[in-house]
Amino acid sequence: MAQIFPSWTNKLPLILLVVVVGIGVSKVGFFSYFGSPEFTDVGYRPDQPVDYSHKLHAGDLGIDCRYCHVSVETSAVSNVPPTRTCMNCHTLVNTDSDKLAKVRESWQTGKPIEWVRVHKVGEYAYFNHSIHIDRGVGCISCHGNVAEMEKVTQAEPLSMGWCLDCHRNPGPNLRPVDEVTNMYWEKPDNQAEFAAKIIKEKNISPPVNCAGCHR
Amino acid sequence: MKKENKVQEKKYFRSLEELEGSKEYKEKAGREFPEGASEMNNDWSRRNFMGIMGASIALAGLAGCRRPKEKIVPYVIPPEDVIPGIAQQYATTMPFGTSSYGIVVESHEGRPTKIEGNKLHPSTLGSSNAMIQASMLGLYDPDRSQKVLQKGKEKTFDDFTAFWVEKFASYKDTKGEGLAVLSESFASPTLARLKKNFEKTFPKATWATYEPVSDENIYLGLKFAAGKDLQPVYDYSQADVILSLDSDFSLTESEDITANAGFAAGRTIEDEQSKMNRLYVVETAFSGTGGVADHRLVIKQHEIVRFVNALAKKLGVKGSQETPNVDLPASCNAWLDPLVQDLIASKGKSLVVAGRRMPHGVHALVYAINNELENLNKSVKYVELRDVEVSSVDSLKALADRMNSGLFSTVLMLNANPVYNAPSDFRFKSALKKVENSIHVGLYNDETAKACSWHIPTTHYLENWSDARSVDGTASVVQPLIAPLFNGKSAVEVLSLVVSGEFVDGHTIVKETWKDLVSGGFDSSWRKVLHDGVITSSSSKTITPDYKSEYIYEVVGYLDQGNKDGIEVVFASSPSVFDGRFANNGWMQELPGAVTRIAWDNVAQVSKKTADGLGLKSEDMIDININGAVIQMPLWVVPGTADDTVILELGYGRKGIGRIADKAGFDVYHARTSSAMSYASGATIVGTGRTFELANVQDHWSMENRPIVREANKEDYEHHPEFAKHAVHHPPLESMWTEFKYDKGNQWGMAIDLTTCTGCSACTIACQSENNIPVIGKQEVRNGREMHWIRIDRYFSGDVDDSASVEMVHQPIACQHCEMAPCEQVCPVAATVHSDDGLNSMVYNRCIGTRYCANNCPYKVRRFNFFNFTKETPEIVKMAMNPDVTVRARGVMEKCTYCVQRISKARIEAKKEDRLIVDGDVVVACQQACPANAIAFGDINDPESNVTKVKDRNRAYDLLAELNIRPRTSFLAKIRNINPNMPTTKIKPVDSKH
């Protein structure tokens, strides 16, 4: 009696296995790359109501971050400056620039400017700016080199894994506290040594348990 | 008298069903949630729902991938001192009748979210009670009145001002003829000043003051005793022996916070050698205070009056021999001798207090007794009444009578709601019809507002300027935390408009008063007052009244009352809604009663014997006929209630107030008359044959007969100091795996003292406020879905058929943060895990809602969001939420976190200051609120911390330690200080073989 199935069907289970595993692997690969914050969030650069240039102010003019973001050292929240902070200078400088029309309008009407949020961690994660500044984590570590951004762009994924990388090994991101806002500070050659010293001195032990950030 | 050494274990039960061990009970207790709890309660079945959800997901598809644009809206000109992300604290005062509570309110960017006590204020001492905590929610109540109304039509406040300016001129000419004010009672320098101005401007006008639940009898009794108005100020910590005569001083009476604190101070014992106070309670039904009593006598209300009279005679109070001898129940006679002995032995170190329900004659007598026992200026002092307006039923009666005679053309009601809560024989509603201009100023468009020609919405106390005096006379300021949300005008502003004919803002009026109150330069002193909230050295003069024996006869009129046949009805204020003022407050409505454990309703409480005699059982709908007036409400059997007595809580059964109040309970006021404000005799009860479903939580989260509560008499404790630890014996506990050593850094732990806990529930509401816990409604509570992170378990023990033998214990239970947590071991997605500082954390985002953890939790402390409770919360109520705590969504488990947000804050602040966290840096919400200081929290790795020391006490025990789960919360066993000479039917609580 002739065989019902031709001989190539002997390989069918193997083929099926390869196909199934292949689809599985590529699916996981697809989502872990395209679904990850590295792909979805890094590079996020929304249009802002006012064409404010960090490159000009923080870079070329060299204004310290904390001139506008005053609460960064004391509060969990680093504030976006009130209109008055803009007008401190712009009542004298570039008083009739078109770019500043919305700022002047806000100043006159008392209606705040509605900025679009760029950096955001999940609402169930309670990030605190002040403690990171106090420990000597530079602005650049999370926000990228803002001094060279015309338009603020998300530079890091701000995902939990990324946070934990640093919480588990804070050394590479530590610097002297008076250099935290300096976008051009260069790591010393003995960064590891420096970090070890500062970790010991300040007893730096970032929480790595859930309750450290989630409440 | 040698006591029989009965060695028998006390049996604790939460409900009669549990005691009987009925089949229904066993079935209920065996389930984590009642049958069908995971089904939605609307028309959609789960399958139906899944189908629709599937379709929506398919439709929503890729649109969900877009990142939502979020706006950041900064200030234009930032207010001074506001730093985004840092909460501010403001001192203010919550006025409450003739009391006031100094508080400190947390405000996030101008949005008040949490109330704590003000340490500088003599009536709060840094802690608070449930009502203070819940008043935060009242601020954001969307059902508050928002419009000025004239005969139901919307007007503006300017219209009212114009109306009044015209009237003002004519009333000024007639010196106020035909003008009357009905006010709530107050203790406020500004309101008192305005009242004086009112009387000056309108000498012929009438002023009445009325509160449905007030201390009028106490003031009246003291006035008889001393010939002048006096305010009693108690210091319970000075008393070794306390006798409470129907006084629930730890919960529903005035000044419950200081009473709790003082009582606890005299009861907090280090070890078996420490001295502790002894509490005798004579009452009709269980109160929170009755639960902590060492000896409790259960008699009817009118018998308490006779008891006090007999006590005075026994004590040899001068003049008391001439009052008539009245028969007492046998139980009282057996009590008197040993009680008198104990009181005399503690002369100068004792305290007798009587509750506000007792007639004024009793209060005069109690004054005489305290005088006889040399307690004056020790455990009780009397101070002059300053700036206080005391409620007077007679003044309301005079007002109503004259209104009925058509003598008034204008009546102004300031925060009063007489149509709802005035004695029914005054017929206030029909009296109002005879008044041309009836003006109601109040928070709600309530029963009275609807019957008035004008209604003005008033401000919540967190929205206005005012001031207050505490009972000892300390002046404090009420400052606004937020501008009026609904354009209300404060009582101060309205009264000032009435008096002067022009509108002045509250700030100016209050400052005007305070010019005379502060010393030194006004501006700097005023700033200090705003900072501190109080003037610390402004207490009133202490007065030692001369003792006269004549006033003892005041009691005589009450001695033969209550002899009628039938059932005695007791009108009690509710520990949840008080007199009805918290009726639309979801937190208070959902707070189970301290004794009944019923939420969302009031019930007719009777003893088992009475119910059996009537052939009725719990949840039967009954008609209570009180001399012609009929109340229909459900019956509830409460062990430990006097027989032939029914207790009715006031303040429920509101109509047309708001979405919370309208569904809850039954009105009792309509059957309360001026001749029987506290209790009425001769009532009858008939069953209607119908039943009514109640939301009772007493059988929820049962721990089923394990030795949960441990208690001992002081004497036994002295012989067996380690009794609590020996209540359970188990083989050596060994773990199946290598254990994590929690020995580095801060290790958080808690200890709760059951001896001082009175079950007042301040912790429950404080936790609800701090941790954004939703209100879920009556039906969901019935379904066993209540969300409170810290619940108070209430246990009875004794013979339910013999009310005198029944004892009550309260035990607060929250997550115990077990080191070897059973919940963590069964979570399939690691959504509940341990942190290295010993916290059992709940990771909401990982939770997929299997509820395995709740099933495996031996303490039953995990709460599941069956629905998206918070989503349905009105927007404005969301303003009360704490931004430091995640708002949980549907389908996730939640539970006590040991206030991890406060721990994180303390850790960050300590790090910024380059130091370690020290004891006292972390104060958790329940601990901060607890007026009895019964909760200790801190680092158990620090041998010097308070919590370590408390946990080291020999009566500390861990719940279910035999399971080797190592809870971080310990309990201190309850100790009762039994007088060996008292007659007792009590069963010894511990097995004293050890």
Interface residues (C-beta under 8 A of the other chain):
Chain A: T40 D41 Y44 P46 S71 T74 S75 A76 V77 N79 V80 P81 P82 T83 R84 S106 W107 G110 K111 P112 I113 E114 W115 V116 R117 K120 G122 E123 Y124 Y126 N128 S130 I131 D134 R135 K202 N203 P207 N209 C210 A211 G212 H214 R215
Chain B: R67 K69 E70 K71 I72 V73 P74 Y75 V76 I77 P78 I83 P84 G85 I86 V833 H834 S835 D836 D837 L839 S841 V843 Y844 N845 D884 V885 T886 T897 V900 Q901 I903 S904 R907 I908 K911 K912 D914
